[in-house]
Amino acid sequence: MLEVRTAAHNGSVEVEVADTGAGIPREHIHRIFDPFFTTKSQWPWHRLGLSVSYGIIKEHAGKIDVRSTPGKGTSFHVEFPAAKKAVHV
């Protein structure tokens, strides 16, 4: 099951994406945003998604936090500062 929640608090916009999947083992959690990190035997260039996402979030002054419990699921919490005016008109 996948759950997506959004909220606005104190000048920030928040998005949380949570699943009830297999979770991420503790020994891997600190590396999931590293380019090419994978526990799979596929070609490494297939594993850029989280690294690219992390870069985009940081480029927009955002924060990301991940929590995972093996066997219960994973949640990603992303927070951005709310824009006061349109960036591109």
Contact map, one row per residue, 1 for C-alpha under 8 A:
11100000000000000011100000000000000000000000000000000000000000000000000000000000000000000
11110000000000001111000000000000000000000000000000000000000000000000000000000000000000000
11111000000000011110000000000000000000000000000000000000000000000000000000000000000000000
01111100000000111100000000000000000000000000000000000000000000000000000000000000000000000
00111110000000111000000000000000000000000000000000000000000000000000000000000000000000000
00011111000011110000000000000000000000000000000000000000000000000000000000000000000000000
00001111100011100000000000000000000000000000000000000000000000000000000000000000000000000
00000111111111000000000000000000000000000000000000000000000000000000000000000000000000000
00000011111111000000000000000000000000000000000000000000000000000000000000000000000000000
00000001111100000000000000000000000000000000000000000000000000000000000000000000000000000
00000001111110000000000000000000000000000000000000000000000000000000000000000000110000000
00000001111111000000000000000000000000000000000000000000000000000000000000000011110000000
00000111101111100000000000000000000000000000000000000000000000000000000000000011110000000
00000111100111110000000000000000000000000000000000000000000000000000000000001111000000000
00011110000011111000000000000000000000000000000000000000000000000000000000001110000000000
00111100000001111100000000000000000000000000000000000000000000000000000000111100000000000
01111000000000111110000000000000000000000000000000000000000000000000000000111000000000000
01110000000000011111000000000000000000000000000000000000000000000000000011110000000000000
11100000000000001111100000000000000000000000000000000000000000000000000011100000000000000
11000000000000000111111000000000000000000000000000000000000000000000000111000000000000000
10000000000000000011111000000000000000000000000000000000000000000000001111000000000000000
00000000000000000001111100000000000000000000000000000000000000000000011111000000000000000
00000000000000000001111110000000000000000000000000000000000000000001111111000000000000000
00000000000000000000011111011000000000000000000000000000000000000001110011000000000000000
00000000000000000000001111111000000000000000000000000000000000000001110000000000000000000
00000000000000000000000111111100000000000000000000000000000000000001010000000000000000000
00000000000000000000000011111100000000000000000000000000000000000000000000000000000000000
00000000000000000000000111111111000000000000000000000000000000000000000000000000000000000
00000000000000000000000111111111000000000000000000000000000000000101000000000000000000000
00000000000000000000000001111111100000000000000000000000000000000000000000000000000000000
00000000000000000000000000011111110010000000000000000000000000000000000000000000000000000
00000000000000000000000000011111110011000000000001100000000000000000000000000000000000000
00000000000000000000000000000111111010000000000001100100000000000000000000000000000000000
00000000000000000000000000000011111110000000000001100000000000000000000000000000000000000
00000000000000000000000000000000111110000000001101110000000000000000000000000000000000000
00000000000000000000000000000000011111000001111100100000000000000000000000000000000000000
00000000000000000000000000000011111111100001001100000000000000000000000000000000000000000
00000000000000000000000000000001000111111001001000000000000000000000000000000000000000000
00000000000000000000000000000000000011111000000000000000000000000000000000000000000000000
00000000000000000000000000000000000001111100000000000000000000000000000000000000000000000
00000000000000000000000000000000000001111110000000000000000000000000000000000000000000000
00000000000000000000000000000000000000011111010000000000000000000000000000000000000000000
00000000000000000000000000000000000000001111111000000000000000000000000000000000000000000
00000000000000000000000000000000000111000111111100000000000000000000000000000000000000000
00000000000000000000000000000000000100000011111100000000000000000000000000000000000000000
00000000000000000000000000000000000100000111111110000000000000000000000000000000000000000
00000000000000000000000000000000001111000011111111000000000000000000000000000000000000000
00000000000000000000000000000000001110000001111111110000000000000000000000000000000000000
00000000000000000000000000000000000000000000011111111000000000000000000000000000000000000
00000000000000000000000000000001111000000000001111111100000000000000000000000000000000000
00000000000000000000000000000001111100000000000111111110000000000000000000000000000000000
00000000000000000000000000000000001000000000000111111111000000000000000000000000000000000
00000000000000000000000000000000000000000000000011111111100000000000000000000000000000000
00000000000000000000000000000000100000000000000001111111110000010000000000000000000000000
00000000000000000000000000000000000000000000000000111111111000000000000000000000000000000
00000000000000000000000000000000000000000000000000011111111100000000000000000000000000000
00000000000000000000000000000000000000000000000000001111111111110000000000000101000000000
00000000000000000000000000000000000000000000000000000111111111100000000000000000000000000
00000000000000000000000000000000000000000000000000000011111111000000000000000000000000000
00000000000000000000000000000000000000000000000000000001111111000000000000000001000000000
00000000000000000000000000000000000000000000000000000000111111100000000000000001100000000
00000000000000000000000000000000000000000000000000000000111111110000000000000111100000000
00000000000000000000000000000000000000000000000000000000110011111000000000000111000000000
00000000000000000000000000000000000000000000000000000100100001111100000000011110000000000
00000000000000000000000000000000000000000000000000000000000000111110000000011100000000000
00000000000000000000000000001000000000000000000000000000000000011111000001111000000000000
00000000000000000000000000000000000000000000000000000000000000001111100001110000000000000
00000000000000000000001111001000000000000000000000000000000000000111110111100000000000000
00000000000000000000001110000000000000000000000000000000000000000011111111000000000000000
00000000000000000000011111000000000000000000000000000000000000000001111110000000000000000
00000000000000000000111000000000000000000000000000000000000000000000111110000000000000000
00000000000000000001111000000000000000000000000000000000000000000001111111000000000000000
00000000000000000111111100000000000000000000000000000000000000000001111111100000000000000
00000000000000000111111100000000000000000000000000000000000000000111100111110000000000000
00000000000000011110000000000000000000000000000000000000000000000111000011111000000000000
00000000000000011100000000000000000000000000000000000000000000011110000001111100000000000
00000000000001111000000000000000000000000000000000000000000000011100000000111110000000000
00000000000001110000000000000000000000000000000000000000100001111000000000011111000000000
00000000000111100000000000000000000000000000000000000000000001110000000000001111100000000
00000000000111000000000000000000000000000000000000000000100111100000000000000111110000000
00000000001110000000000000000000000000000000000000000000000011000000000000000011111000000
00000000001110000000000000000000000000000000000000000000000000000000000000000001111100000
00000000000000000000000000000000000000000000000000000000000000000000000000000000111111100
00000000000000000000000000000000000000000000000000000000000000000000000000000000011111000
00000000000000000000000000000000000000000000000000000000000000000000000000000000001111100
00000000000000000000000000000000000000000000000000000000000000000000000000000000001111111
00000000000000000000000000000000000000000000000000000000000000000000000000000000001011111
00000000000000000000000000000000000000000000000000000000000000000000000000000000000001111
00000000000000000000000000000000000000000000000000000000000000000000000000000000000001111
